[in-house]
Amino acid sequence: MSAPSVALVTGGSGGIGAAICRHLLELGAEVVSLARTAPAWQHPRLHAVTLDLMDPEATARTAAELAARFRISHIVHNAGALRPDPVEEVKLQDLNALVQLHLASPLLLVQAALPAMKSAGFGRIVLLSSRAALGWRNRSAYSATKAGLIGMARTWALELAPHGITVNVVAPARIADTAMFHETVPPGSEREARLAASIPVRRLGQPDDVARAVMFFAAAQAGFITGQTLYVCGGSSLGSPLL
């Protein structure tokens, strides 16, 4: 990672986002956590900003404020929500909400940070998609918007490569110790055990597994890698694990 670095991480207050923040801090970066709640822990270089990314006006305003305050070099868009329903019951308001959270909010953040990145000739953008982008039951809104992240990243990668800015995607699946996973799978349940057994590597993922993949794309040395999607899923993207 180049120094000095300022990394903006959405959803940084817990789970995968908190792991990403900690890994970035270990590498010496200033880290801005954007989340609905502040992290329960502190660090001298961690700046906690509370924000509902589903509010487009507040997101645009906060993005401009942060771009004026920091020369942002890294953006990691980790924040996400499920809104699960079978196709017959999908609500348009849920789809619109996830479009705002998964697609519009990173667009606003990146637009605000791009002048500094282009001026520096350096930037790293990492978007967190999901194995569900390949299809998952009861995930119409979630899968559609997470798949959209991959297409958006590939387009940004083409546009921004001449400026030294890379754009890549990390797509996790079945990551334990996260609020999203335990929203549908109770911790310590029989279903959790069945899911772990169904994954080719025979275990659930951990937030650090995802954070390490993000660090790979975030490194200054990763400048020849852009527009790529890395599935951090224990091999579950190779087939259809038990739901």
Steps between C-alpha positions, in 0.01 A plus 500: 500500500631844414557750780341720609172320434146586598256215463124545512318181605121473494337277758814518709337467840482120519554164334689509171520880501667511840751235391582706190549813713735316735710360215528845341600653831768234544646613168520859625203655320265763633158332493158660477216267599163591347218310668164547669670447836846579629744213561509370857879537496738791444835567338696827464471477119139381485244768419143383558230677300140394548292502183202320351622417150139440395450877525633639169503865608685428823743273315581764238546766767724281715703388198573863411594582861739205523660579165565853622646375830709207373693411186332162464720239333296184567129427499367166624124467459400227741160612633213274400154372587303190402126581470426128425174391337382245243438659162121512552548717809783733394410858585599781268599715793750233608652486153528879491657506846768250399568687177574804716709310754694266271533711184415868545688559826838375371447706185454815709805422713721423203390813313597712801840333541602483133653848468756422772568153362550631147722782625716247687503253210403231746186344641366167617127426491375166632131414485355211698255296300387149593492144380125571474577701184508158330148430625351405837152411611291780653758763409352683200580854616826402667634286215404756236674789670805296599532385138464863397806583709708267286389665177553846645849409621601372157381824339680717756814290458509579129438870552739553790795277408684780313498702824671233712171408668403135522152366567445143615234289668508257791199267511463314831262224602401340829707719728430422865509751784320762293156650556395427142582129520330454835195690378396176328718237671491483882848463653571148624195361319473173312455703181828677561674162535339371180608809310859463618501134394363591156788738418788328316758610758266371775482817706332838510698808409618759749510879459882487487480270195321778313717777639816329375356486148414869520856578611634319192308731266566807719878466485704751304676202340169380347502764229488250211181338627170671425143409409525162672264311732641273769256259667586443866262212551686182587421367152123545524496709180594180315161340567180522702560443871223406734281798592 
